[in-house]
């Protein structure tokens, strides 16, 4: 029984070892027509493309890369279930595939034949795509494809997926695929011996660069090259990249470049998106009539879309660069180098890229954890990645560290370094705790084939980037939009119906100043008489008083919102950390995004949301509580600094965690652990700082 339905749709699954170019071939055949989905009941991802040509519809499914179908791994289990007809990606029908396309690396044919033999034993219509034939020719490997097809009992198609050579034959061959007429041995030892025998029969080494370009014909061997053992280009490069000293230094430089690119280059499109949506919000606000629907559309939906789209540059840049690095073959080597450092904490070397990316933004960092093959390792990486200091924390750090070390740049710099170090240590120790408790289990050894070095495919990188961006917007982005709308509503309603008493007094003073009244007034602690002031000075003072009145109304309005009321309600919870109701409002509002803390504190304490105005920031730092004492004492500043290093103050990150882990409970656990740890650490910090004065 196959999955071919009444419409004639045929299902072809792509199978292969990691780093064989399987996904490159899939991308070339599917272009941007592929969709990404999970297999039901798993977090394993699959890409499916529905194609249509003169011969009818065809669905191609890219399965996870595996070295063997018999391994005790989630990827291998999924492949076995799909080949047995018991599992299909979400949205597809389960059933025996109409054809299995096994993509093999021509330069590593002996090892790849093991997987081919395991597929042939299942007696399914099979085709073998002999990929990277251009590299095989360059290395002087001559493969007799006719002899190989005869030995396997199925068609063998020599291709080069990167350049497109021979790929036009794939789909027609898949439509005509039949059950192979040979069955390899059933035991593992017999299969390995069979693979060695086949390899020896069909592969010869000839002079590199002189191989016949006719893919189907055997190449003549040159005796003077048959036994040559001179290391090839990959071996020579690996002497540097895998060197115990130079290797880590080079990796650090490459990852620093990747981090700088995500952190710096993405800032330009992010600023552009922020400007576009800021201008759009302003113009729509001026054009639409006042009312709750207009307010919802402009400040809730449009602003929420902007808050979602602004993450795209970092996500796109990350996956574009990672795809290029992976395609070159260097990413696998980087993972091997870092594995020794992370392994004592229950994490594999694959976790290094997600951790590094999270220093720019946790969203692309968590999404890049898909490269971690083991399910427990991947989940541990996702749970602790937000501990890394992301760019959103920097405005908070600047505000607090400036307050603590206003006159000591050296100590301020050390405090910044300490924040980064504290986040890294918290992540590693949390991962160790998770792997020994809730994620207990045997950690998978990092067995990774080091692929040959290749020039990366720009086409593959662009397709991968577009696919990841669309997946983010379609799934995580919709959740983030909903969160932004809810937080906007909490921070905007109910509206202040009457001006505050302070604002009324300030406006009355402004009116008296404009009218040049002959009265004595106290303004900002000084006694003045408007009638004795020059006209220009009176106009400037009146404008200043009007601005102060507007800010006083803004402060009163923020206090009356649901968020403001909630801040007063939860203030007793934060009291042990030294926070008053104003700081409690700032902490709660920054769940939308950490950087919102600074602008929220500006609104609550000064009535202005211009968090880049130095005078406003100075006013925030000198703000007072209801009893007249400073809001930001040194113990409170230390407590807040530690809290923001460790706390999960980003609901969009929780949405992506729930998406990538496949369960909302992991996001809730992440929220509880990070905020609980932050609260405890901030409490200890506040108590120690208070006692030390």
N, C-alpha and C positions, 0 to 999 in steps of 0.2 A: 504494500500500500504506500503510495507516495502522496505528497502534498499538492499535486496538481489538481486544481479545482475545475469547476464547470467553465470558467472563463479561459482555461488553458494556461493559467499562471504556473510557471515552473519555479521551484526553489533550488538555488544553488548555494551551498555553504563553502566559505573560504576557510581553509585550515592550514596551519603551518607553525614551524618553530618561531620563537621570537627573533626579530632582526633578519627575517628572510625577505622583507619587502612586501609582505602580504597586504598590509594596509596601504602602501603606496600603490599597489596594483588596484586595490579596491577603489581608492580615490580617483585613479585615472579613469576607471570604467564608469564610476558613478558621478563624478564631478560634485556638484552641490545638490544632487538629488537625494542624498542619503539622509536618513533620520536616525537619531540616537535614542536608544531605549534600554531598559534593563531586562534581564531575564526574570520572570516572575519568582518572587520569594528570595531574590538575591540582590546584591549591589553590583554584580558584574554587568558590565556594559556591552552592548552589541550595536553595531551599525548596520542598517538595512537600507537597500536602495531598490526601488521599483523602476525597472527599465521597460521600454517598449520599442520594438522595431518591427520590420516587415513580417517576422516569424511569430510575433505575438508577445505577450507580457512575460517578464522574467524578474524574479526577486533574488537578489544576491545578499547574503548575510555574512558579515565578517565576524568569525568566532575569535575568542581570546587565543593568544599565542601560547602554545604548550610544547614542551620537549617530548612528552610522551602522553598517550591517552590513559596509561595505566597508573600514573602518579596519584598519590593521595592529596590532591589539591583541588580547590574549588574550580579553577579554570578547566582542569582535566575532566572533572565530574560534569561540568556543563557541556563540554564537547561530547562526552560519551552519551549523555542524555539526548542531545540534539541528533547525533548520528543514529541513535536507537529509535528516534521518532517520538520520544516522550516529552520533549521540551522545545519551545520556540520562543523567540523574543516577544515581548509584549506587543500585541497587535497582529501577530502572525499565527498561522495555524500550525499546530504540532503534527508531525507525521514524518515518515521516512523522506529524506531529501531526494530530489530528483537527480542530483549530481553533487559530488564532492570534489572541489578543486583543491589539491594539495600544492601549496607554494613552497618550493625548496630553493635553498641557496646553492647555486652551482659551485661556489668556491668551497663549500662544506658539505658536499654531496654524501659522503660516507655516513655522517651523523644524521643527516636529514632523512636518509633512507629508512631509518628505524621507524619514524612516524608514518612514512609511506606504507611500510609493511603492515603496521597496525591498522591502517585504514583499509588496505586491500583484504585483510582477513575478515572484515565485516561484510564483504560481498555487496558493496554499494556501487552504483555507477560512478566511476572515478576518472579524473584527469589529473595529470601532474604538470604543473607549470614550472619549468626549469628557469628560475629567475637569475638575474645578475650575470647573464651570459657575456656581457661586455667585460665585466671584471674577470671572469674566468679566462676569456681570451687574452686579456692583458697580463694575467698571471701565468699564461702558458699552459692552461688546462684544456685539453682536447677531450670533449665528451661525445661519444657516439650515441646520438639520441635515438637513432633507429634501433640499435642494439638494446638500449635502455628500455625502449617501449616494448620490445619483444620479451625482455626479461621480466618486466612488470606486468605485462598482459593488459596494458591500458595506454591510451594516447599520452605522449610526452611532447610538450610544446616549449621550445626554447624562446625565452623572452628577455627583455630588459625593461622592467616596469618604469624605471626612472625616465628613460628616453621615449618609451612607448613602442619600442621595437617588438614586433610579434604579438602585441596585446590585442590586435583586432581579430585574432583567431580564437580568443578565449571563449567568448559567449557562443559563437556558432558550435564550437566543440562541446560546450556544456550542454547544449540542446540535444546533441547526438550521443552523449555519453552512455556507455553500456557497462554491465557488470564485468569486471576483469576476469580473464580466463586463467589466471594463476592465483594460487593461495600460498602465501609465505608460511613458514613454520609457526607452530602455535606457542612454542616456548620462547622465553626471552633469549636464552643462549642460542637457540636455533635461529631466531630472528637476527641477532647480531652477526652470526656467521653468514647468514644469507645476504645481509647488507654488505658485508665485507667482500663477499664473492661477486655480487653485482657490481660494486664499485671497481673492483680490480678488472672486471671484464670490459667496462665501458669507458674508463678514464685513463688517459695518458698525459704525460707532461711533455710539452714541446717548447721550442724557443719562445719566450715571452714576447708578445707583440707580433709574432709571425704566424699565428694560428689562422687557418682558413676561415673566412667569414661565413661559409656555407654551413648553417647551423645543423643541418641534418646529416652531414657527412663526417666520417671519421677523419681525424687529422693524422698526418704522418709524424711519427716520433723522431726526434733527433737524439742519437745516443749520447752526444756530448753534453746534453742538458738533462738527461733523465735522472741523474743522481746528484744534481746540484742542490746544496743545502744552504746557500747564502740566504740570510734573512731578507724577507721582502720589506716593502715600505712600511707596512703596519708594525712589524717587529722593531724596525729602527725607530719609529715614532714612539712606540711603547717604552723604549729604553729611557725616554725622558718623561712621558706622561705617567708612567707607573713607577718611576724612581722613588725610593723611600724618602728622599729629601726634596728633589725638584718637583716630584709629582704633586704633593700637597700644596707647595707654593704656587704652582701653575693653576691648580684647581681653585685656590683662593682668589687668584687674579681673575680667572674666568667667571667665577661666581660673583665677585665684586663688580665686574663689568655688567653681568646680568642684573644684579641688584641695582646698580646705578642707572641702567637703562629703564627699568621699571619705575624706579623712584623719580628719575629726572625727566626722561623723555616723555613719559606719559603725562607729566604735569602740564605740558602745552595743550594737548587736546582736552584734558580735564578742565583747564582754565577756560578754554573755548566753550565747552559744554556748559560750564557754570555761567559764563557770560550770556550765552544764548538763552538759557532757561530763565536767568534773572531778568533779562530784557523782555522776554516773552511774558513772564509773570507780571511785570510792571505794566506793560502795554495792555494786556488783557484786563488787569485790574482797573485801568483807567477807562477801558472801552465798555466793559460790562456794567450793568446797573448793580447797585449795592444790594446785598441780600445773602442769605445763607447758601443758596445754590451757586451763586457767583463765587462766594468765598470758598466753597467746597471745590469747585472746578479749578480756580486759579491757585489757591494756596494749598489745597489738598492734593488734587489729582495731578495737575501740571507740575507742581513743585515735587511731588512724589515720583513722577516719571523722571524728572531731572536728577533726583537723588539716586535713582536706579541706574540710569544711563551713564552717570558720571563714573561708575566703576568699570565701564567697558574698556577704556583705553588700557588700563593696567592688565585686565584679563586678556585682552587681545595680544598685547605686547608680550606678556608672559608666555602664552601658549605658542606664539609665533617663534620666539627665541628658543623655547624648549624643543619645539619640533625640529628646528634647524640643528640644535646641539645633538639631539637624539639621532638624527639622520646622518650626522658625521661619524657617529660611533663613539664620541667622547663621553656622552652622558653615562653610559654603562661603566666606563672606567672611573668616572668621578664617584659613582655610587660605591664601587669597590674600595676606593681609597678611604671614604668616610665611614664605611661599615665598621671598621675596627674601633672607631671612636664612639659610635652610637650603640654598638651591640651590648655593652655592659648595662645600658639603660633599657634594654628590651626593644630597641628600635633598629631597623636595618639602614644601610647606607642610602637607600632610596628616599628616606625621610629628609635628607639634607636639602634638596631643592624646595620642597614645601616649606621647610623652616625658613630658608633664605627668602623665599618669595613673600612669606608672611611679614617680613620686616617692611615691606612696602604696603601690603594690604592682606588681611587674613583671607579674604574671599578667593583671590586666585591661588593663594597658598594652599588652602583646603582643597580646591578643585584639582590642583596638580598632584595631590596625594593619590590620585588614580593610578599613578605610576608605581605605587607600592604594591607588589603582587600578593602578599599574604594578607588575608582579611583582618586578622588581629593586629598586625603591624600597621595596616592602613588605618584602622579605626583609632588606634592609639595616637597615630600621627595627627589625625583630624582633631581629636579631642584636645591635644595640647598645643597645636600650632598657634592659636590666638594668644598664647602667652608672649609670643615674640612682639617686640615693640614695633607697631605699625606707624605709618605716617600720620594717622588720625590722632595719635596720642601726643604728637609733638607740640601742638598749641597749648595743651594742658601743662606739659613739662616746662615750656618756656615761661608760662605765667607763674608757676610755682617756684621754679628754680631761680628765676629772676628775683622773686620776693625773698627767697632764702639767701641768695648770694649776689645781691645787687652790686656789691663793690669788689667781688672776687671772681674774675673770669676763669681762673684756674680751677677753683673749687666748683664753679658752675659746670665746667667741662667734665670734671670727674663725676659730678652728680649725674650728668647725662650718660656717661659710660656705665655708671652703676645701675641706672634704670635698665639699660639694654642687658647687662649681665644678670640682673635679678630675674628678668623675664626668661632668659635662656635657662638659668638654673632651675627655676620653677617648672619649666616645660620638661626638662630631663627628669627631674625627681618625680613629677606627676606621671610621666610615662612609665617610669620604673614601678611606681605604686600600682598603676593600672594593670601592667603586665603581670604583676604578682597577685592580683586580686580578681577584679571583674573580667579581665582579659587573660586570665591564666591559661597557659597551654604551651606546648613545645614550640619554640620559635623556629621558623623555617630557616635553615642555613641559606646563606646567600650564594646560590649557585647561579652564575651568570656567564653566558657566553660573551666574550669580547668580540664584537663584530669588526670586520675590516673597516678602515677609514674610507669614507666616501665624500664626495661633494654633495652637500645637502640639496634636496629638491625644494625649490621655491614654491612650486605648484602644491606639493603635499603640505607644506607649512601653511600656505594661505587657506587651503581647504580645511585643514585641522582648526585653524584659528576661527574661520567663519562658523564651523560646526559648534565649537565650544561657546562662541559668543551667542549664537542663536539658542543653544541649550540653556545658557544662563538667563537670557531675557525671557524665555518661554516658561521656565520653571522657577528658578530662584528669584528672578526679577519680579514676577507677579506677587510673590509673597512679600518681598521688600516693599513694593508699592503699597500693599495693604497695611503693612506696619507703619509706613510713613503717614498714611492718611489717618490712622487711629491716633498716632502721636500728635499730629497736627491738631486734631479735634480736641484732644485732652489739653493741649497748650493754648487753645484759642477760645474755648467756650467754658462757661457762659461769658458773653461780652459785658463790659462795664457799662451800666445804664446811665450813670451820672458821674460827672467829673469828681475827682478826689478833692478833699478839702484843701490839700496843699496846692493842687493845680489851680483851684479857684482863687486862692489868695495871690498866687503868682500872676495870674491874668489880671486881677484887680490892680496890682502894682504896675503891671505893664501899661494898663490904661491910664493910670495917674501920671506915669512918666511921659507918655505921648502927649497928654493934655497940658503938660508943664504946670501941674498943680503946685500951689505954694504950701506944701506940707513937708514935714520931716518924715522920712522913710528909712527903715533899716533894711538894707540889701546886702546879703553875704557878709553880715557882721559890721557893716559900715553905715553911718547915718548920712543921708543925702537929702537935698532939696531939689526936686526936678526943675523948679522955676529958675534956679541959679545955674543950670547946666547948659552948655552949648547945644544947639539943635542936633548936630551930628552925633554927639555923645548920648543925647537922650534916645535917638533912634536906635543906636547900637545896643543900649541897655535894655530898651523895650523888647527888641528882637531876642536878646539873651534870656529875658524873663519868660517870653513865650515859649522858647525852646525848653527851658526848665519845666514849664507847665506841662508841655507835651510828654516829657520824660516822666514826670510825676504821675501822669495818667497811665503811661505804659507800665510803670512799676505797679500801680494799683490794679490795672487790668490783669497783669500776670499773676498777681496775688490771688485774684478772684477766680481764675480759671480752675478747671478740675485738676490740672497738674499742680497749680499752686496750693490748692486745698489738700491734695494728696501729699505734697511736700510737708505741710504742717502736720498732717496725720501721722506720717512715718518718721517725723523728726525725733521722737523718743527712741526709735531704733538706732538712729545714727548719733544720738547724743553721746554714747560712750566713745565715739571717735572724735568728738569735739565739734560736730557739725550743727549749725543752727538750721532753721527752716529754709533759709535762702540757699545754703549749700545742699540741703536735701532736695530742693527743687532742681538744682543744677545736676546733681547725681542722677535723679530720675529721668530728666529730659535727655541726658546724654546716652540713654539706651538707644536712641535713634542713631547716634554716631558719637564717638567720644569727643570730637572737636566741637560739638554743640555745647559742651559744658561752658566754654569761655563766652560764647555769645549769649547763652542763657543767663550767666552770672552778670553780664553787662546789662541785660534787660532788667533783671530783678533788682540790681543795686543802683543803676543809673538811668534806666529807661531807654537806653540806646543799644542797638544791636550791632554797632560798628566795632567789631572786636579788633580792628586793625588801627584804630585811632589811639595814639599813645596816651592822650589825656583820659580817654575812657578806660583804658587798661589801668592807668594810675588810680582812677576813681574806684575801680573794682578792687584793686589791691588794698585801698584804704577804706573800703566799705565798713560800716558798723552794723552791729546787731540791734535788735529792738531796745536792748538795755544800754546802748552806747558803746559797748566794748567792740574791739576789732573782730571782723569776721575771720580774717586770715592771720591768726597768730602763728608763730613759728612751729609749735607742735601740730597745729591743724594743717599747716602747709606740708609738713613731713608726712602726716597721716594720709592726706589726699594724694600725695605723690606715690606712696606705696600702694594705695588703693587702686589708682589708675594704671599702675604697672601690671597688676595682677587680675583685676576684675574683668568680667565679661560685660563690657559696656557697649555692645553692638548687636542689636537684634538682627540686622541683615546677615551677620556672621552666623547666628543661630539658625536662620532660615537655610543657609547654604550647608551647614552641618547636618541638619535634618535631611536635606536632599541627598547629600553625598553618602551619608551613613545608611540611608534607607529607613531610618526610624526616628520619630520625633523624640523618643525617650533619651536618645544619646545627646540631643541638643539640650534637653532639660537637665541631664546630668552634668553636661559641660557648664551650663549656667550656674547650677547649684554649687559645683566644686570650685569654679573660679571665683565667684562672688563670695562664697563662704571663706575660701582661703584669703581673699583680699580683705574681707572684714576682719578676720582674726589677725592678719599681719598689720593692718592699719591700727587696730586697737592696741596691739603691743607697741607699735611705733609711737602712738600718741601718748601712751602712759610713760614710756621711757623718756621721750622728749620733754614731757611736762615735768618730770622729776629732775631732769638735767637742766631745766630752765632754758 
